[in-house]
Amino acid sequence: MGKAELTRNMEVDYDSVGDVLYISFGKPQEADDSDITDEGVIIRLKEGKIVGLTILNASKRMPKITRKAKAQTKASERKGISD
């Protein structure tokens, strides 16, 4: 069995217009390859290591997470307007 290296940092970004959830493991970075699962999840790879996931139709697949992300985006936008 291979040794797994876990990352402590994970970033999540939701695009409500495209209904796409981006999950990056560690600092977001450009992938050099990708695979897509039968469920429509894109696994982003760099030098053979998983650097992130892209989840299409995220609001249907992960409604709790996308609702929370939308609320955080709206709160950030309101804060930016009032500053």
PDB file with one MODEL, atoms N, CA, C and O in Angstrom:
MODEL        1
ATOM      1  N   MET A   1       0.852  -1.184   0.000  1.00  0.00           N
ATOM      2  CA  MET A   1       0.000   0.000   0.000  1.00  0.00           C
ATOM      3  C   MET A   1       0.891   1.238   0.000  1.00  0.00           C
ATOM      4  O   MET A   1       1.871   1.305   0.742  1.00  0.00           O
ATOM      5  N   GLY A   2       0.548   2.215  -0.833  1.00  0.00           N
ATOM      6  CA  GLY A   2       1.322   3.443  -0.931  1.00  0.00           C
ATOM      7  C   GLY A   2       1.050   4.370   0.239  1.00  0.00           C
ATOM      8  O   GLY A   2       0.001   4.303   0.880  1.00  0.00           O
ATOM      9  N   LYS A   3       2.001   5.222   0.497  1.00  0.00           N
ATOM     10  CA  LYS A   3       1.882   6.191   1.586  1.00  0.00           C
ATOM     11  C   LYS A   3       1.080   7.401   1.104  1.00  0.00           C
ATOM     12  O   LYS A   3       1.379   7.971   0.055  1.00  0.00           O
ATOM     13  N   ALA A   4       0.076   7.783   1.862  1.00  0.00           N
ATOM     14  CA  ALA A   4      -0.767   8.931   1.504  1.00  0.00           C
ATOM     15  C   ALA A   4      -0.272  10.167   2.225  1.00  0.00           C
ATOM     16  O   ALA A   4       0.030  10.134   3.417  1.00  0.00           O
ATOM     17  N   GLU A   5      -0.195  11.250   1.487  1.00  0.00           N
ATOM     18  CA  GLU A   5       0.208  12.528   2.077  1.00  0.00           C
ATOM     19  C   GLU A   5      -1.028  13.410   2.148  1.00  0.00           C
ATOM     20  O   GLU A   5      -1.608  13.757   1.120  1.00  0.00           O
ATOM     21  N   LEU A   6      -1.430  13.770   3.358  1.00  0.00           N
ATOM     22  CA  LEU A   6      -2.622  14.578   3.548  1.00  0.00           C
ATOM     23  C   LEU A   6      -2.273  16.049   3.575  1.00  0.00           C
ATOM     24  O   LEU A   6      -1.235  16.442   4.108  1.00  0.00           O
ATOM     25  N   THR A   7      -3.131  16.847   3.007  1.00  0.00           N
ATOM     26  CA  THR A   7      -2.930  18.285   3.031  1.00  0.00           C
ATOM     27  C   THR A   7      -3.759  18.887   4.148  1.00  0.00           C
ATOM     28  O   THR A   7      -4.865  18.421   4.423  1.00  0.00           O
ATOM     29  N   ARG A   8      -3.244  19.898   4.783  1.00  0.00           N
ATOM     30  CA  ARG A   8      -3.963  20.556   5.871  1.00  0.00           C
ATOM     31  C   ARG A   8      -4.784  21.734   5.359  1.00  0.00           C
ATOM     32  O   ARG A   8      -5.701  22.195   6.038  1.00  0.00           O
ATOM     33  N   ASN A   9      -4.465  22.211   4.191  1.00  0.00           N
ATOM     34  CA  ASN A   9      -5.163  23.369   3.638  1.00  0.00           C
ATOM     35  C   ASN A   9      -6.054  22.948   2.489  1.00  0.00           C
ATOM     36  O   ASN A   9      -5.644  22.214   1.590  1.00  0.00           O
ATOM     37  N   MET A  10      -7.285  23.430   2.542  1.00  0.00           N
ATOM     38  CA  MET A  10      -8.219  23.149   1.468  1.00  0.00           C
ATOM     39  C   MET A  10      -9.006  24.429   1.218  1.00  0.00           C
ATOM     40  O   MET A  10      -9.473  25.069   2.160  1.00  0.00           O
ATOM     41  N   GLU A  11      -9.153  24.801  -0.044  1.00  0.00           N
ATOM     42  CA  GLU A  11      -9.929  25.985  -0.401  1.00  0.00           C
ATOM     43  C   GLU A  11     -11.117  25.565  -1.232  1.00  0.00           C
ATOM     44  O   GLU A  11     -11.013  24.711  -2.113  1.00  0.00           O
ATOM     45  N   VAL A  12     -12.262  26.185  -0.935  1.00  0.00           N
ATOM     46  CA  VAL A  12     -13.500  25.881  -1.646  1.00  0.00           C
ATOM     47  C   VAL A  12     -14.030  27.171  -2.249  1.00  0.00           C
ATOM     48  O   VAL A  12     -14.109  28.196  -1.571  1.00  0.00           O
ATOM     49  N   ASP A  13     -14.390  27.118  -3.517  1.00  0.00           N
ATOM     50  CA  ASP A  13     -14.943  28.282  -4.213  1.00  0.00           C
ATOM     51  C   ASP A  13     -16.136  27.815  -5.039  1.00  0.00           C
ATOM     52  O   ASP A  13     -16.062  26.803  -5.736  1.00  0.00           O
ATOM     53  N   TYR A  14     -17.235  28.559  -4.955  1.00  0.00           N
ATOM     54  CA  TYR A  14     -18.440  28.181  -5.674  1.00  0.00           C
ATOM     55  C   TYR A  14     -18.796  29.251  -6.690  1.00  0.00           C
ATOM     56  O   TYR A  14     -18.889  30.431  -6.353  1.00  0.00           O
ATOM     57  N   ASP A  15     -18.995  28.837  -7.932  1.00  0.00           N
ATOM     58  CA  ASP A  15     -19.436  29.718  -9.013  1.00  0.00           C
ATOM     59  C   ASP A  15     -20.931  29.487  -9.190  1.00  0.00           C
ATOM     60  O   ASP A  15     -21.345  28.496  -9.793  1.00  0.00           O
ATOM     61  N   SER A  16     -21.749  30.416  -8.658  1.00  0.00           N
ATOM     62  CA  SER A  16     -23.202  30.222  -8.704  1.00  0.00           C
ATOM     63  C   SER A  16     -23.760  30.372 -10.112  1.00  0.00           C
ATOM     64  O   SER A  16     -24.794  29.781 -10.424  1.00  0.00           O
ATOM     65  N   VAL A  17     -23.106  31.142 -10.965  1.00  0.00           N
ATOM     66  CA  VAL A  17     -23.577  31.301 -12.350  1.00  0.00           C
ATOM     67  C   VAL A  17     -23.410  29.992 -13.117  1.00  0.00           C
ATOM     68  O   VAL A  17     -24.327  29.558 -13.814  1.00  0.00           O
ATOM     69  N   GLY A  18     -22.256  29.370 -12.992  1.00  0.00           N
ATOM     70  CA  GLY A  18     -21.989  28.111 -13.685  1.00  0.00           C
ATOM     71  C   GLY A  18     -22.403  26.889 -12.886  1.00  0.00           C
ATOM     72  O   GLY A  18     -22.375  25.771 -13.399  1.00  0.00           O
ATOM     73  N   ASP A  19     -22.796  27.097 -11.606  1.00  0.00           N
ATOM     74  CA  ASP A  19     -23.147  26.024 -10.683  1.00  0.00           C
ATOM     75  C   ASP A  19     -22.023  24.999 -10.600  1.00  0.00           C
ATOM     76  O   ASP A  19     -22.233  23.797 -10.768  1.00  0.00           O
ATOM     77  N   VAL A  20     -20.809  25.518 -10.333  1.00  0.00           N
ATOM     78  CA  VAL A  20     -19.610  24.687 -10.259  1.00  0.00           C
ATOM     79  C   VAL A  20     -18.931  24.935  -8.920  1.00  0.00           C
ATOM     80  O   VAL A  20     -18.731  26.080  -8.516  1.00  0.00           O
ATOM     81  N   LEU A  21     -18.578  23.848  -8.236  1.00  0.00           N
ATOM     82  CA  LEU A  21     -17.855  23.926  -6.973  1.00  0.00           C
ATOM     83  C   LEU A  21     -16.416  23.504  -7.230  1.00  0.00           C
ATOM     84  O   LEU A  21     -16.159  22.424  -7.763  1.00  0.00           O
ATOM     85  N   TYR A  22     -15.488  24.362  -6.848  1.00  0.00           N
ATOM     86  CA  TYR A  22     -14.051  24.088  -7.006  1.00  0.00           C
ATOM     87  C   TYR A  22     -13.472  23.808  -5.628  1.00  0.00           C
ATOM     88  O   TYR A  22     -13.633  24.615  -4.712  1.00  0.00           O
ATOM     89  N   ILE A  23     -12.809  22.690  -5.473  1.00  0.00           N
ATOM     90  CA  ILE A  23     -12.135  22.339  -4.227  1.00  0.00           C
ATOM     91  C   ILE A  23     -10.659  22.173  -4.556  1.00  0.00           C
ATOM     92  O   ILE A  23     -10.287  21.359  -5.401  1.00  0.00           O
ATOM     93  N   SER A  24      -9.823  22.957  -3.877  1.00  0.00           N
ATOM     94  CA  SER A  24      -8.372  22.879  -4.098  1.00  0.00           C
ATOM     95  C   SER A  24      -7.712  22.351  -2.839  1.00  0.00           C
ATOM     96  O   SER A  24      -8.033  22.782  -1.731  1.00  0.00           O
ATOM     97  N   PHE A  25      -6.799  21.430  -3.011  1.00  0.00           N
ATOM     98  CA  PHE A  25      -6.038  20.881  -1.898  1.00  0.00           C
ATOM     99  C   PHE A  25      -4.706  21.617  -1.851  1.00  0.00           C
ATOM    100  O   PHE A  25      -3.874  21.483  -2.749  1.00  0.00           O
ATOM    101  N   GLY A  26      -4.520  22.392  -0.793  1.00  0.00           N
ATOM    102  CA  GLY A  26      -3.361  23.259  -0.724  1.00  0.00           C
ATOM    103  C   GLY A  26      -3.648  24.527  -1.507  1.00  0.00           C
ATOM    104  O   GLY A  26      -4.805  24.842  -1.786  1.00  0.00           O
ATOM    105  N   LYS A  27      -2.618  25.240  -1.854  1.00  0.00           N
ATOM    106  CA  LYS A  27      -2.757  26.478  -2.625  1.00  0.00           C
ATOM    107  C   LYS A  27      -3.336  26.161  -4.004  1.00  0.00           C
ATOM    108  O   LYS A  27      -2.844  25.255  -4.678  1.00  0.00           O
ATOM    109  N   PRO A  28      -4.382  26.896  -4.442  1.00  0.00           N
ATOM    110  CA  PRO A  28      -4.928  26.624  -5.779  1.00  0.00           C
ATOM    111  C   PRO A  28      -3.830  26.731  -6.847  1.00  0.00           C
ATOM    112  O   PRO A  28      -3.029  27.665  -6.844  1.00  0.00           O
ATOM    113  N   GLN A  29      -3.816  25.766  -7.741  1.00  0.00           N
ATOM    114  CA  GLN A  29      -2.797  25.747  -8.797  1.00  0.00           C
ATOM    115  C   GLN A  29      -3.375  25.146 -10.067  1.00  0.00           C
ATOM    116  O   GLN A  29      -4.368  24.420 -10.045  1.00  0.00           O
ATOM    117  N   GLU A  30      -2.735  25.467 -11.152  1.00  0.00           N
ATOM    118  CA  GLU A  30      -3.173  24.964 -12.448  1.00  0.00           C
ATOM    119  C   GLU A  30      -2.813  23.486 -12.573  1.00  0.00           C
ATOM    120  O   GLU A  30      -1.717  23.066 -12.201  1.00  0.00           O
ATOM    121  N   ALA A  31      -3.741  22.718 -13.096  1.00  0.00           N
ATOM    122  CA  ALA A  31      -3.509  21.290 -13.301  1.00  0.00           C
ATOM    123  C   ALA A  31      -2.843  21.054 -14.651  1.00  0.00           C
ATOM    124  O   ALA A  31      -2.999  21.849 -15.578  1.00  0.00           O
ATOM    125  N   ASP A  32      -2.100  19.956 -14.756  1.00  0.00           N
ATOM    126  CA  ASP A  32      -1.517  19.598 -16.047  1.00  0.00           C
ATOM    127  C   ASP A  32      -2.239  18.394 -16.672  1.00  0.00           C
ATOM    128  O   ASP A  32      -1.923  17.978 -17.787  1.00  0.00           O
ATOM    129  N   ASP A  33      -3.219  17.842 -15.928  1.00  0.00           N
ATOM    130  CA  ASP A  33      -3.988  16.706 -16.432  1.00  0.00           C
ATOM    131  C   ASP A  33      -5.282  16.629 -15.624  1.00  0.00           C
ATOM    132  O   ASP A  33      -5.395  17.256 -14.571  1.00  0.00           O
ATOM    133  N   SER A  34      -6.240  15.877 -16.106  1.00  0.00           N
ATOM    134  CA  SER A  34      -7.486  15.692 -15.361  1.00  0.00           C
ATOM    135  C   SER A  34      -8.167  14.400 -15.801  1.00  0.00           C
ATOM    136  O   SER A  34      -7.948  13.895 -16.902  1.00  0.00           O
ATOM    137  N   ASP A  35      -8.988  13.894 -14.916  1.00  0.00           N
ATOM    138  CA  ASP A  35      -9.836  12.738 -15.195  1.00  0.00           C
ATOM    139  C   ASP A  35     -11.247  13.141 -14.810  1.00  0.00           C
ATOM    140  O   ASP A  35     -11.432  14.004 -13.952  1.00  0.00           O
ATOM    141  N   ILE A  36     -12.241  12.529 -15.434  1.00  0.00           N
ATOM    142  CA  ILE A  36     -13.620  12.800 -15.074  1.00  0.00           C
ATOM    143  C   ILE A  36     -14.282  11.484 -14.672  1.00  0.00           C
ATOM    144  O   ILE A  36     -14.130  10.466 -15.347  1.00  0.00           O
ATOM    145  N   THR A  37     -15.013  11.524 -13.572  1.00  0.00           N
ATOM    146  CA  THR A  37     -15.694  10.329 -13.096  1.00  0.00           C
ATOM    147  C   THR A  37     -17.022  10.164 -13.833  1.00  0.00           C
ATOM    148  O   THR A  37     -17.471  11.072 -14.532  1.00  0.00           O
ATOM    149  N   ASP A  38     -17.635   9.014 -13.671  1.00  0.00           N
ATOM    150  CA  ASP A  38     -18.942   8.766 -14.278  1.00  0.00           C
ATOM    151  C   ASP A  38     -20.001   9.725 -13.730  1.00  0.00           C
ATOM    152  O   ASP A  38     -21.005   9.990 -14.391  1.00  0.00           O
ATOM    153  N   GLU A  39     -19.772  10.241 -12.522  1.00  0.00           N
ATOM    154  CA  GLU A  39     -20.715  11.160 -11.888  1.00  0.00           C
ATOM    155  C   GLU A  39     -20.491  12.613 -12.298  1.00  0.00           C
ATOM    156  O   GLU A  39     -21.233  13.491 -11.858  1.00  0.00           O
ATOM    157  N   GLY A  40     -19.495  12.887 -13.122  1.00  0.00           N
ATOM    158  CA  GLY A  40     -19.246  14.245 -13.585  1.00  0.00           C
ATOM    159  C   GLY A  40     -18.358  15.070 -12.680  1.00  0.00           C
ATOM    160  O   GLY A  40     -18.382  16.300 -12.743  1.00  0.00           O
ATOM    161  N   VAL A  41     -17.575  14.418 -11.842  1.00  0.00           N
ATOM    162  CA  VAL A  41     -16.613  15.118 -10.995  1.00  0.00           C
ATOM    163  C   VAL A  41     -15.269  15.088 -11.714  1.00  0.00           C
ATOM    164  O   VAL A  41     -14.791  14.028 -12.118  1.00  0.00           O
ATOM    165  N   ILE A  42     -14.669  16.261 -11.869  1.00  0.00           N
ATOM    166  CA  ILE A  42     -13.378  16.353 -12.543  1.00  0.00           C
ATOM    167  C   ILE A  42     -12.283  16.325 -11.481  1.00  0.00           C
ATOM    168  O   ILE A  42     -12.285  17.136 -10.554  1.00  0.00           O
ATOM    169  N   ILE A  43     -11.367  15.403 -11.620  1.00  0.00           N
ATOM    170  CA  ILE A  43     -10.233  15.282 -10.709  1.00  0.00           C
ATOM    171  C   ILE A  43      -9.055  15.972 -11.379  1.00  0.00           C
ATOM    172  O   ILE A  43      -8.571  15.521 -12.417  1.00  0.00           O
ATOM    173  N   ARG A  44      -8.590  17.082 -10.775  1.00  0.00           N
ATOM    174  CA  ARG A  44      -7.483  17.855 -11.343  1.00  0.00           C
ATOM    175  C   ARG A  44      -6.159  17.337 -10.788  1.00  0.00           C
ATOM    176  O   ARG A  44      -5.993  17.162  -9.581  1.00  0.00           O
ATOM    177  N   LEU A  45      -5.219  17.095 -11.710  1.00  0.00           N
ATOM    178  CA  LEU A  45      -3.926  16.511 -11.350  1.00  0.00           C
ATOM    179  C   LEU A  45      -2.772  17.411 -11.777  1.00  0.00           C
ATOM    180  O   LEU A  45      -2.841  18.104 -12.793  1.00  0.00           O
ATOM    181  N   LYS A  46      -1.730  17.383 -10.988  1.00  0.00           N
ATOM    182  CA  LYS A  46      -0.481  18.049 -11.367  1.00  0.00           C
ATOM    183  C   LYS A  46       0.652  17.110 -10.986  1.00  0.00           C
ATOM    184  O   LYS A  46       0.802  16.730  -9.824  1.00  0.00           O
ATOM    185  N   GLU A  47       1.438  16.747 -11.975  1.00  0.00           N
ATOM    186  CA  GLU A  47       2.549  15.809 -11.789  1.00  0.00           C
ATOM    187  C   GLU A  47       2.083  14.530 -11.112  1.00  0.00           C
ATOM    188  O   GLU A  47       2.781  13.975 -10.263  1.00  0.00           O
ATOM    189  N   GLY A  48       0.891  14.062 -11.497  1.00  0.00           N
ATOM    190  CA  GLY A  48       0.364  12.803 -10.998  1.00  0.00           C
ATOM    191  C   GLY A  48      -0.305  12.866  -9.637  1.00  0.00           C
ATOM    192  O   GLY A  48      -0.799  11.848  -9.152  1.00  0.00           O
ATOM    193  N   LYS A  49      -0.333  14.040  -9.006  1.00  0.00           N
ATOM    194  CA  LYS A  49      -0.954  14.179  -7.689  1.00  0.00           C
ATOM    195  C   LYS A  49      -2.257  14.957  -7.822  1.00  0.00           C
ATOM    196  O   LYS A  49      -2.360  15.876  -8.635  1.00  0.00           O
ATOM    197  N   ILE A  50      -3.241  14.587  -7.026  1.00  0.00           N
ATOM    198  CA  ILE A  50      -4.519  15.298  -7.047  1.00  0.00           C
ATOM    199  C   ILE A  50      -4.343  16.659  -6.383  1.00  0.00           C
ATOM    200  O   ILE A  50      -3.937  16.750  -5.225  1.00  0.00           O
ATOM    201  N   VAL A  51      -4.657  17.723  -7.138  1.00  0.00           N
ATOM    202  CA  VAL A  51      -4.565  19.081  -6.592  1.00  0.00           C
ATOM    203  C   VAL A  51      -5.944  19.687  -6.371  1.00  0.00           C
ATOM    204  O   VAL A  51      -6.069  20.739  -5.743  1.00  0.00           O
ATOM    205  N   GLY A  52      -6.979  19.028  -6.882  1.00  0.00           N
ATOM    206  CA  GLY A  52      -8.312  19.557  -6.663  1.00  0.00           C
ATOM    207  C   GLY A  52      -9.394  18.765  -7.355  1.00  0.00           C
ATOM    208  O   GLY A  52      -9.138  17.839  -8.125  1.00  0.00           O
ATOM    209  N   LEU A  53     -10.623  19.168  -7.048  1.00  0.00           N
ATOM    210  CA  LEU A  53     -11.810  18.575  -7.650  1.00  0.00           C
ATOM    211  C   LEU A  53     -12.682  19.689  -8.199  1.00  0.00           C
ATOM    212  O   LEU A  53     -12.744  20.774  -7.621  1.00  0.00           O
ATOM    213  N   THR A  54     -13.347  19.435  -9.294  1.00  0.00           N
ATOM    214  CA  THR A  54     -14.331  20.353  -9.862  1.00  0.00           C
ATOM    215  C   THR A  54     -15.633  19.580  -9.938  1.00  0.00           C
ATOM    216  O   THR A  54     -15.713  18.541 -10.593  1.00  0.00           O
ATOM    217  N   ILE A  55     -16.659  20.097  -9.258  1.00  0.00           N
ATOM    218  CA  ILE A  55     -17.936  19.400  -9.194  1.00  0.00           C
ATOM    219  C   ILE A  55     -18.966  20.179  -9.995  1.00  0.00           C
ATOM    220  O   ILE A  55     -19.344  21.294  -9.634  1.00  0.00           O
ATOM    221  N   LEU A  56     -19.414  19.574 -11.088  1.00  0.00           N
ATOM    222  CA  LEU A  56     -20.408  20.184 -11.964  1.00  0.00           C
ATOM    223  C   LEU A  56     -21.804  19.972 -11.390  1.00  0.00           C
ATOM    224  O   LEU A  56     -22.044  18.997 -10.677  1.00  0.00           O
ATOM    225  N   ASN A  57     -22.729  20.889 -11.701  1.00  0.00           N
ATOM    226  CA  ASN A  57     -24.099  20.813 -11.172  1.00  0.00           C
ATOM    227  C   ASN A  57     -24.083  20.671  -9.653  1.00  0.00           C
ATOM    228  O   ASN A  57     -24.798  19.850  -9.078  1.00  0.00           O
ATOM    229  N   ALA A  58     -23.257  21.484  -9.028  1.00  0.00           N
ATOM    230  CA  ALA A  58     -22.989  21.354  -7.601  1.00  0.00           C
ATOM    231  C   ALA A  58     -24.215  21.557  -6.722  1.00  0.00           C
ATOM    232  O   ALA A  58     -24.346  20.885  -5.699  1.00  0.00           O
ATOM    233  N   SER A  59     -25.113  22.459  -7.088  1.00  0.00           N
ATOM    234  CA  SER A  59     -26.260  22.730  -6.215  1.00  0.00           C
ATOM    235  C   SER A  59     -27.172  21.512  -6.084  1.00  0.00           C
ATOM    236  O   SER A  59     -27.855  21.363  -5.071  1.00  0.00           O
ATOM    237  N   LYS A  60     -27.193  20.652  -7.075  1.00  0.00           N
ATOM    238  CA  LYS A  60     -27.993  19.427  -7.002  1.00  0.00           C
ATOM    239  C   LYS A  60     -27.265  18.332  -6.235  1.00  0.00           C
ATOM    240  O   LYS A  60     -27.892  17.517  -5.558  1.00  0.00           O
ATOM    241  N   ARG A  61     -25.953  18.317  -6.342  1.00  0.00           N
ATOM    242  CA  ARG A  61     -25.161  17.267  -5.707  1.00  0.00           C
ATOM    243  C   ARG A  61     -24.826  17.573  -4.254  1.00  0.00           C
ATOM    244  O   ARG A  61     -24.764  16.670  -3.420  1.00  0.00           O
ATOM    245  N   MET A  62     -24.611  18.852  -3.957  1.00  0.00           N
ATOM    246  CA  MET A  62     -24.162  19.263  -2.629  1.00  0.00           C
ATOM    247  C   MET A  62     -24.927  20.502  -2.178  1.00  0.00           C
ATOM    248  O   MET A  62     -24.323  21.561  -2.003  1.00  0.00           O
ATOM    249  N   PRO A  63     -26.227  20.397  -1.989  1.00  0.00           N
ATOM    250  CA  PRO A  63     -27.040  21.586  -1.706  1.00  0.00           C
ATOM    251  C   PRO A  63     -26.644  22.334  -0.436  1.00  0.00           C
ATOM    252  O   PRO A  63     -26.689  23.564  -0.417  1.00  0.00           O
ATOM    253  N   LYS A  64     -26.262  21.637   0.610  1.00  0.00           N
ATOM    254  CA  LYS A  64     -25.895  22.328   1.858  1.00  0.00           C
ATOM    255  C   LYS A  64     -24.642  23.173   1.663  1.00  0.00           C
ATOM    256  O   LYS A  64     -24.581  24.312   2.127  1.00  0.00           O
ATOM    257  N   ILE A  65     -23.656  22.629   0.986  1.00  0.00           N
ATOM    258  CA  ILE A  65     -22.398  23.356   0.781  1.00  0.00           C
ATOM    259  C   ILE A  65     -22.612  24.551  -0.133  1.00  0.00           C
ATOM    260  O   ILE A  65     -22.092  25.634   0.139  1.00  0.00           O
ATOM    261  N   THR A  66     -23.363  24.376  -1.205  1.00  0.00           N
ATOM    262  CA  THR A  66     -23.552  25.488  -2.140  1.00  0.00           C
ATOM    263  C   THR A  66     -24.415  26.586  -1.519  1.00  0.00           C
ATOM    264  O   THR A  66     -24.186  27.765  -1.792  1.00  0.00           O
ATOM    265  N   ARG A  67     -25.402  26.231  -0.690  1.00  0.00           N
ATOM    266  CA  ARG A  67     -26.194  27.262   0.006  1.00  0.00           C
ATOM    267  C   ARG A  67     -25.313  28.076   0.935  1.00  0.00           C
ATOM    268  O   ARG A  67     -25.424  29.301   0.993  1.00  0.00           O
ATOM    269  N   LYS A  68     -24.440  27.399   1.659  1.00  0.00           N
ATOM    270  CA  LYS A  68     -23.525  28.083   2.571  1.00  0.00           C
ATOM    271  C   LYS A  68     -22.566  28.991   1.790  1.00  0.00           C
ATOM    272  O   LYS A  68     -22.315  30.124   2.202  1.00  0.00           O
ATOM    273  N   ALA A  69     -22.039  28.506   0.683  1.00  0.00           N
ATOM    274  CA  ALA A  69     -21.117  29.296  -0.133  1.00  0.00           C
ATOM    275  C   ALA A  69     -21.815  30.523  -0.705  1.00  0.00           C
ATOM    276  O   ALA A  69     -21.227  31.603  -0.741  1.00  0.00           O
ATOM    277  N   LYS A  70     -23.067  30.374  -1.155  1.00  0.00           N
ATOM    278  CA  LYS A  70     -23.829  31.517  -1.668  1.00  0.00           C
ATOM    279  C   LYS A  70     -24.035  32.562  -0.577  1.00  0.00           C
ATOM    280  O   LYS A  70     -23.890  33.758  -0.826  1.00  0.00           O
ATOM    281  N   ALA A  71     -24.374  32.114   0.633  1.00  0.00           N
ATOM    282  CA  ALA A  71     -24.594  33.038   1.748  1.00  0.00           C
ATOM    283  C   ALA A  71     -23.313  33.783   2.095  1.00  0.00           C
ATOM    284  O   ALA A  71     -23.352  34.983   2.366  1.00  0.00           O
ATOM    285  N   GLN A  72     -22.184  33.093   2.091  1.00  0.00           N
ATOM    286  CA  GLN A  72     -20.908  33.737   2.397  1.00  0.00           C
ATOM    287  C   GLN A  72     -20.545  34.756   1.318  1.00  0.00           C
ATOM    288  O   GLN A  72     -20.019  35.824   1.630  1.00  0.00           O
ATOM    289  N   THR A  73     -20.818  34.439   0.064  1.00  0.00           N
ATOM    290  CA  THR A  73     -20.535  35.368  -1.031  1.00  0.00           C
ATOM    291  C   THR A  73     -21.386  36.618  -0.896  1.00  0.00           C
ATOM    292  O   THR A  73     -20.883  37.731  -1.052  1.00  0.00           O
ATOM    293  N   LYS A  74     -22.674  36.448  -0.607  1.00  0.00           N
ATOM    294  CA  LYS A  74     -23.560  37.600  -0.441  1.00  0.00           C
ATOM    295  C   LYS A  74     -23.120  38.466   0.738  1.00  0.00           C
ATOM    296  O   LYS A  74     -23.148  39.693   0.646  1.00  0.00           O
ATOM    297  N   ALA A  75     -22.714  37.839   1.842  1.00  0.00           N
ATOM    298  CA  ALA A  75     -22.255  38.589   3.010  1.00  0.00           C
ATOM    299  C   ALA A  75     -20.989  39.372   2.678  1.00  0.00           C
ATOM    300  O   ALA A  75     -20.840  40.519   3.101  1.00  0.00           O
ATOM    301  N   SER A  76     -20.081  38.762   1.925  1.00  0.00           N
ATOM    302  CA  SER A  76     -18.839  39.440   1.528  1.00  0.00           C
ATOM    303  C   SER A  76     -19.147  40.625   0.616  1.00  0.00           C
ATOM    304  O   SER A  76     -18.535  41.686   0.738  1.00  0.00           O
ATOM    305  N   GLU A  77     -20.102  40.437  -0.301  1.00  0.00           N
ATOM    306  CA  GLU A  77     -20.464  41.520  -1.211  1.00  0.00           C
ATOM    307  C   GLU A  77     -21.087  42.683  -0.438  1.00  0.00           C
ATOM    308  O   GLU A  77     -20.786  43.842  -0.724  1.00  0.00           O
ATOM    309  N   ARG A  78     -21.949  42.390   0.535  1.00  0.00           N
ATOM    310  CA  ARG A  78     -22.557  43.455   1.348  1.00  0.00           C
ATOM    311  C   ARG A  78     -21.508  44.204   2.145  1.00  0.00           C
ATOM    312  O   ARG A  78     -21.565  45.428   2.263  1.00  0.00           O
ATOM    313  N   LYS A  79     -20.559  43.476   2.687  1.00  0.00           N
ATOM    314  CA  LYS A  79     -19.495  44.098   3.467  1.00  0.00           C
ATOM    315  C   LYS A  79     -18.653  45.007   2.580  1.00  0.00           C
ATOM    316  O   LYS A  79     -18.266  46.099   2.996  1.00  0.00           O
ATOM    317  N   GLY A  80     -18.369  44.564   1.368  1.00  0.00           N
ATOM    318  CA  GLY A  80     -17.574  45.366   0.427  1.00  0.00           C
ATOM    319  C   GLY A  80     -18.284  46.645   0.038  1.00  0.00           C
ATOM    320  O   GLY A  80     -17.639  47.674  -0.161  1.00  0.00           O
ATOM    321  N   ILE A  81     -19.601  46.597  -0.073  1.00  0.00           N
ATOM    322  CA  ILE A  81     -20.386  47.776  -0.445  1.00  0.00           C
ATOM    323  C   ILE A  81     -20.405  48.784   0.691  1.00  0.00           C
ATOM    324  O   ILE A  81     -20.360  49.991   0.453  1.00  0.00           O
ATOM    325  N   SER A  82     -20.471  48.293   1.937  1.00  0.00           N
ATOM    326  CA  SER A  82     -20.578  49.213   3.066  1.00  0.00           C
ATOM    327  C   SER A  82     -19.244  49.792   3.494  1.00  0.00           C
ATOM    328  O   SER A  82     -19.227  50.774   4.236  1.00  0.00           O
ATOM    329  N   ASP A  83     -18.119  49.225   3.058  1.00  0.00           N
ATOM    330  CA  ASP A  83     -16.776  49.722   3.442  1.00  0.00           C
ATOM    331  C   ASP A  83     -16.417  50.993   2.722  1.00  0.00           C
ATOM    332  O   ASP A  83     -15.332  51.536   2.930  1.00  0.00           O
TER     333      ASP A  83
ENDMDL
END
